[in-house]
Amino acid sequence: MSESASRPPRVLVVAFQGWSDAGDATTEVLQHLAALLDAEVLHEISAEGYVDFQVHRPKVVFDGQGNRLLEWPDTKLYGQIERPGAAAADASAPAAAESGAETVRRIDGSPVTDLFLLAGVEPARDWQNFADEIVELVDVWAIDSVIILGAMYSDAPHSRPIVTSISSESPELREATGAERSSYEGAIGISTVLELALVDAGIPPVSLWAQVPHYVHSTPSPKATLALLDKLEELLDIVIPRGELLVQANEWEANINRIAAGDEEMSSYIRRLEESRDEALAAETTGDAIALEFEKFLEGGRAQEHRRAATQPPVRPAPDGATTADGGVDGGADPDGTRTADGTGTDGGAGSADAPEEPPEDER
């Protein structure tokens, strides 16, 4: 058995600061997951040659010994590192689960150890080479599948559930996840360049995007972060603790409500967005309901046909090539060439009690 067949699939979740990170929704997802996984840096792609340092400036920080160090906006791969004694740690995992320790877990309660995270800023140049470096990382670390996160500003009301969408170039992944193939044409970010590079390498990813209200672009959007985490749970079949995000999302929505309450123009605009969203949702729900009922109707018709076919006796050919009404052999004609309704023939030419009556003379 190969190593990949004997272990759970390794999944890489990718997000970039910049154009595809509206409301900091995607980078907050990675930070939340990294904290839960206690993930460490496994590899760095240098920002040199890719990043515009006047846009994403390096920082100076102090280390544990009080020394000043430069921190560059490199792209970093995070994951869990197995160290000596990991077996003992694994043995204590059930106890940790019972104690309620927060981490990412599978449905059976076992901790997830095969989730990788790639975080960085959108490069300013040389995107193709940058994407190729990531594809090489995917190969080196034997990643089985990739999920690329994105968030965009849109005409979305903050008071309604955040809309998410998933897409993929792979027909198999579309069937497995309910994703659609993107029909977008226009300007793109590094996420699309990476997506197509992975497709060319034979590792088609899934792209997961969230819509963020554009009129609150100056603040992070924990509600959009929650929506992405909800969809990740569904895609990966895992359990992700939300921590303080639920409280933060409620406060975020309440703060916007307070601001809108003092601005009639903003309140009116939000009401129009809400009405538009509700109408679209109602139309979609009605269409889905009709389609579901029609599918049930077709399935019921097919099931009825199958039951009728199963209860009918097989059709057997008669000596003269005819068949009886019940599928048996025709009883043949009586002396004057007539037949009974049950196919058994007549006695002396008289019809049976069930035979149809002769029509009146004037109707012949």
C-alpha positions as CSV (number, residue, x, y, z in Angstrom):
1,M,0.0,0.0,0.0
2,S,1.4,3.4,-0.9
3,E,1.9,6.1,1.7
4,S,-0.8,8.4,0.2
5,A,-3.3,5.5,0.3
6,S,-2.5,4.7,4.0
7,R,-2.9,8.3,5.3
8,P,-5.7,10.9,5.2
9,P,-5.5,13.3,2.3
10,R,-3.3,16.3,2.8
11,V,-5.2,19.6,2.2
12,L,-3.6,23.0,1.5
13,V,-5.7,26.2,2.2
14,V,-4.4,29.3,0.5
15,A,-5.1,33.0,1.0
16,F,-3.4,36.2,0.0
17,Q,-3.6,39.7,1.4
18,G,-4.7,42.3,-1.2
19,W,-7.2,42.3,-4.0
20,S,-8.8,39.0,-3.1
21,D,-9.0,39.6,0.6
22,A,-12.0,41.9,1.1
23,G,-12.7,42.7,4.8
24,D,-9.6,40.6,5.7
25,A,-11.9,37.7,5.6
26,T,-9.5,35.1,4.1
27,T,-6.4,36.0,6.0
28,E,-8.4,35.9,9.2
29,V,-9.5,32.4,8.3
30,L,-5.8,31.3,8.1
31,Q,-4.9,33.1,11.3
32,H,-7.8,31.4,13.1
33,L,-6.8,27.9,11.7
34,A,-3.1,28.4,12.4
35,A,-3.9,29.2,16.1
36,L,-6.1,26.1,16.5
37,L,-3.6,23.8,14.8
38,D,-0.6,25.3,16.6
39,A,0.9,25.4,13.1
40,E,4.6,26.3,12.5
41,V,6.4,27.7,9.5
42,L,7.5,24.9,7.3
43,H,8.8,26.9,4.3
44,E,9.1,30.5,3.1
45,I,9.0,31.9,-0.4
46,S,11.1,35.0,-0.3
47,A,9.3,38.3,-1.1
48,E,12.4,39.5,-2.9
49,G,11.7,39.9,-6.6
50,Y,7.9,39.5,-6.1
51,V,6.7,42.1,-3.6
52,D,6.7,45.9,-3.9
53,F,8.2,46.9,-0.6
54,Q,6.7,50.4,-0.9
55,V,3.2,48.8,-0.8
56,H,4.0,46.0,1.7
57,R,6.8,47.4,3.8
58,P,9.0,45.1,5.9
59,K,8.8,45.6,9.6
60,V,11.4,45.8,12.4
61,V,10.7,43.6,15.4
62,F,12.4,42.5,18.6
63,D,13.2,38.8,19.2
64,G,13.1,37.0,22.5
65,Q,16.6,38.2,23.4
66,G,15.8,41.9,22.7
67,N,17.5,42.0,19.3
68,R,16.1,44.0,16.5
69,L,15.2,41.9,13.4
70,L,13.7,42.6,10.0
71,E,10.5,40.8,9.2
72,W,9.9,40.6,5.4
73,P,6.5,40.0,3.8
74,D,7.4,36.5,2.7
75,T,4.8,33.9,1.7
76,K,4.8,31.2,4.3
77,L,3.7,27.6,4.4
78,Y,2.4,26.5,7.8
79,G,1.7,23.0,9.2
80,Q,2.1,20.8,12.2
81,I,5.6,19.4,12.8
82,E,5.9,15.8,14.1
83,R,8.7,15.6,16.7
84,P,10.0,12.7,18.8
85,G,7.4,11.7,21.3
86,A,4.6,12.4,18.9
87,A,3.2,8.9,19.5
88,A,2.8,9.7,23.2
89,A,1.0,12.9,22.3
90,D,-1.3,11.0,20.0
91,A,-2.1,8.5,22.7
92,S,-3.2,11.4,24.9
93,A,-5.4,12.8,22.2
94,P,-8.6,11.2,23.5
95,A,-8.0,12.8,26.9
96,A,-7.4,16.1,25.2
97,A,-10.7,15.7,23.3
98,E,-12.5,15.0,26.6
99,S,-11.0,18.0,28.2
100,G,-12.4,20.2,25.5
101,A,-9.1,21.5,24.2
102,E,-9.9,23.6,21.1
103,T,-8.4,22.3,17.9
104,V,-9.6,21.2,14.4
105,R,-11.0,17.7,14.6
106,R,-12.6,15.1,12.4
107,I,-16.2,14.0,12.9
108,D,-14.9,11.1,15.0
109,G,-13.2,13.5,17.4
110,S,-9.6,12.7,16.3
111,P,-7.4,15.8,15.7
112,V,-6.6,16.9,12.2
113,T,-2.9,16.8,11.5
114,D,-2.8,17.0,7.7
115,L,-4.1,20.5,7.1
116,F,-1.6,23.0,5.6
117,L,-1.9,26.7,5.3
118,L,-0.2,29.1,2.8
119,A,-0.4,32.8,3.6
120,G,1.2,35.8,1.9
121,V,0.6,39.0,0.1
122,E,-0.3,39.3,-3.5
123,P,2.9,39.8,-5.4
124,A,3.5,42.9,-7.6
125,R,5.4,41.1,-10.4
126,D,6.5,37.8,-11.9
127,W,3.2,36.1,-11.0
128,Q,3.8,33.0,-13.2
129,N,7.1,32.1,-11.5
130,F,5.5,32.8,-8.1
131,A,2.7,30.4,-8.9
132,D,5.3,27.8,-10.1
133,E,7.0,27.9,-6.8
134,I,3.8,27.2,-5.0
135,V,3.1,24.3,-7.4
136,E,6.5,22.9,-6.5
137,L,5.7,23.2,-2.8
138,V,2.5,21.2,-3.3
139,D,4.5,18.5,-5.0
140,V,7.3,18.4,-2.4
141,W,4.9,18.2,0.6
142,A,2.7,15.6,-1.2
143,I,-0.4,17.8,-1.0
144,D,-3.5,16.0,-2.3
145,S,-5.9,18.8,-2.7
146,V,-5.9,22.7,-2.6
147,I,-8.6,25.1,-1.6
148,I,-8.0,28.8,-2.6
149,L,-9.9,31.3,-0.5
150,G,-11.1,34.7,-1.8
151,A,-13.4,37.5,-0.7
152,M,-14.7,40.4,-2.8
153,Y,-16.7,43.5,-2.1
154,S,-20.3,43.4,-3.5
155,D,-23.8,44.8,-3.2
156,A,-24.4,42.5,-0.2
157,P,-26.4,43.6,2.8
158,H,-24.6,43.1,6.1
159,S,-27.8,42.0,7.8
160,R,-28.3,38.9,5.7
161,P,-26.2,35.7,5.6
162,I,-22.9,36.1,3.8
163,V,-23.1,34.5,0.3
164,T,-20.3,32.1,-0.6
165,S,-19.6,30.3,-3.9
166,I,-17.3,27.5,-4.9
167,S,-15.9,26.8,-8.3
168,S,-13.5,24.3,-9.9
169,E,-12.2,23.4,-13.3
170,S,-12.4,19.7,-12.4
171,P,-15.7,17.9,-13.3
172,E,-15.0,15.3,-10.6
173,L,-14.6,18.0,-7.9
174,R,-17.7,19.8,-9.2
175,E,-19.7,16.7,-8.8
176,A,-18.3,15.9,-5.4
177,T,-18.6,19.4,-3.9
178,G,-21.4,21.0,-5.7
179,A,-19.1,23.6,-7.2
180,E,-19.6,25.2,-10.6
181,R,-17.2,26.1,-13.3
182,S,-16.4,29.8,-13.3
183,S,-17.7,31.7,-16.3
184,Y,-15.9,34.9,-15.3
185,E,-14.0,36.9,-17.9
186,G,-12.0,40.0,-16.9
187,A,-9.3,41.2,-14.6
188,I,-7.9,38.7,-12.2
189,G,-5.6,38.4,-9.2
190,I,-2.9,36.0,-8.2
191,S,-5.5,33.4,-7.0
192,T,-6.6,32.8,-10.6
193,V,-3.0,32.5,-11.9
194,L,-2.3,29.9,-9.2
195,E,-5.5,28.1,-9.9
196,L,-4.7,27.6,-13.6
197,A,-1.0,26.7,-12.7
198,L,-2.3,23.9,-10.4
199,V,-4.7,22.7,-13.1
200,D,-1.8,22.5,-15.6
201,A,0.1,20.5,-13.0
202,G,-2.8,18.0,-12.6
203,I,-3.9,19.2,-9.2
204,P,-7.1,21.2,-9.9
205,P,-8.1,23.2,-6.8
206,V,-11.4,24.4,-5.4
207,S,-11.9,28.1,-5.2
208,L,-14.1,29.3,-2.3
209,W,-15.2,33.0,-2.3
210,A,-17.3,35.1,0.0
211,Q,-19.2,38.3,-0.7
212,V,-18.5,41.2,1.7
213,P,-20.7,44.4,2.0
214,H,-18.8,47.1,0.1
215,Y,-20.1,49.9,2.3
216,V,-18.2,48.7,5.3
217,H,-14.9,48.2,3.6
218,S,-12.9,50.0,6.2
219,T,-13.3,47.3,8.9
220,P,-12.5,43.6,9.0
221,S,-15.5,41.4,8.5
222,P,-15.7,38.5,11.0
223,K,-19.1,37.5,9.6
224,A,-17.5,36.8,6.2
225,T,-14.7,34.9,8.0
226,L,-17.3,32.8,9.7
227,A,-19.1,32.1,6.4
228,L,-15.8,30.8,4.9
229,L,-15.1,28.6,7.9
230,D,-18.7,27.2,7.7
231,K,-18.0,26.2,4.1
232,L,-14.6,24.8,4.8
233,E,-16.2,22.5,7.5
234,E,-18.6,21.2,4.9
235,L,-16.0,20.7,2.2
236,L,-13.4,19.0,4.5
237,D,-15.9,17.2,6.8
238,I,-14.2,18.5,9.9
239,V,-15.2,20.5,13.0
240,I,-13.6,24.0,13.4
241,P,-14.1,25.7,16.8
242,R,-15.3,29.3,16.2
243,G,-13.8,30.8,19.4
244,E,-14.7,34.5,19.7
245,L,-15.6,34.9,16.1
246,L,-19.4,34.5,16.8
247,V,-19.3,37.3,19.3
248,Q,-17.2,39.5,17.0
249,A,-19.6,38.9,14.1
250,N,-22.6,40.0,16.2
251,E,-20.8,43.1,17.4
252,W,-19.7,43.9,13.8
253,E,-23.4,43.7,12.7
254,A,-24.6,45.7,15.7
255,N,-22.1,48.5,15.1
256,I,-23.2,48.8,11.5
257,N,-26.8,48.9,12.5
258,R,-26.0,51.8,15.0
259,I,-24.2,53.7,12.3
260,A,-27.0,53.2,9.8
261,A,-29.6,54.3,12.3
262,G,-28.1,57.8,12.3
263,D,-27.8,58.0,8.5
264,E,-31.1,57.9,6.6
265,E,-29.4,57.7,3.2
266,M,-27.3,54.7,4.3
267,S,-30.4,53.1,6.0
268,S,-32.4,53.5,2.8
269,Y,-29.6,52.0,0.7
270,I,-29.3,49.0,3.0
271,R,-33.1,48.4,2.9
272,R,-32.9,48.3,-1.0
273,L,-30.1,45.8,-0.8
274,E,-32.1,43.7,1.7
275,E,-35.2,43.7,-0.5
276,S,-33.2,42.8,-3.6
277,R,-31.5,39.9,-1.7
278,D,-34.8,38.7,-0.3
279,E,-36.4,38.7,-3.7
280,A,-33.5,36.9,-5.3
281,L,-33.6,34.3,-2.5
282,A,-37.3,33.8,-2.8
283,A,-37.0,33.3,-6.6
284,E,-34.2,30.8,-6.1
285,T,-36.1,28.9,-3.4
286,T,-39.3,28.8,-5.5
287,G,-37.3,27.5,-8.5
288,D,-35.6,24.9,-6.5
289,A,-38.9,23.8,-4.9
290,I,-40.5,23.4,-8.4
291,A,-37.5,21.5,-9.7
292,L,-37.6,19.2,-6.6
293,E,-41.3,18.5,-7.0
294,F,-40.9,17.8,-10.7
295,E,-38.1,15.4,-9.9
296,K,-40.2,13.6,-7.3
297,F,-43.0,13.4,-9.9
298,L,-40.7,11.8,-12.4
299,E,-39.3,9.4,-9.8
300,G,-42.8,8.4,-8.7
301,G,-43.8,7.7,-12.3
302,R,-40.8,5.5,-12.9
303,A,-41.3,3.7,-9.7
304,Q,-45.0,3.0,-10.6
305,E,-43.9,1.6,-14.0
306,H,-41.4,-0.7,-12.3
307,R,-44.0,-2.0,-9.9
308,R,-46.5,-2.6,-12.7
309,A,-43.9,-4.4,-14.8
310,A,-43.0,-6.6,-11.8
311,T,-46.6,-7.7,-11.1
312,Q,-47.5,-8.5,-14.7
313,P,-46.9,-12.1,-15.9
314,P,-44.5,-12.5,-18.8
315,V,-45.9,-12.3,-22.4
316,R,-45.9,-15.7,-24.2
317,P,-46.5,-15.9,-27.9
318,A,-49.5,-17.8,-29.1
319,P,-49.3,-20.5,-31.8
320,D,-50.7,-18.0,-34.4
321,G,-48.4,-15.2,-33.1
322,A,-51.1,-13.5,-31.0
323,T,-51.2,-13.1,-27.2
324,T,-54.0,-13.1,-24.7
325,A,-55.0,-10.2,-22.6
326,D,-53.3,-11.7,-19.6
327,G,-50.2,-12.7,-21.5
328,G,-51.1,-16.3,-21.9
329,V,-51.7,-18.3,-25.1
330,D,-54.8,-17.3,-27.1
331,G,-57.6,-19.8,-26.8
332,G,-58.2,-19.5,-30.5
333,A,-61.4,-18.7,-32.5
334,D,-64.7,-20.3,-32.2
335,P,-66.4,-22.0,-35.2
336,D,-67.8,-18.7,-36.5
337,G,-64.5,-16.9,-36.1
338,T,-65.3,-14.9,-33.0
339,R,-63.4,-14.9,-29.7
340,T,-64.4,-14.4,-26.1
341,A,-63.2,-11.5,-24.1
342,D,-61.0,-13.8,-22.0
343,G,-59.4,-15.5,-25.1
344,T,-60.8,-18.9,-24.3
345,G,-63.0,-19.2,-27.4
346,T,-66.8,-19.7,-27.6
347,D,-69.1,-22.6,-27.3
348,G,-71.0,-23.1,-30.5
349,G,-70.4,-19.5,-31.5
350,A,-72.2,-17.9,-28.5
351,G,-70.2,-15.1,-26.8
352,S,-69.5,-15.2,-23.1
353,A,-71.2,-13.0,-20.5
354,D,-68.2,-10.7,-20.5
355,A,-68.0,-10.3,-24.2
356,P,-68.8,-6.9,-25.6
357,E,-72.3,-6.6,-27.1
358,E,-72.9,-6.2,-30.8
359,P,-73.6,-2.6,-31.7
360,P,-77.1,-1.7,-32.9
361,E,-77.6,-2.0,-36.6
362,D,-77.8,1.8,-37.1
363,E,-74.3,2.2,-35.5
364,R,-72.5,-0.3,-37.8
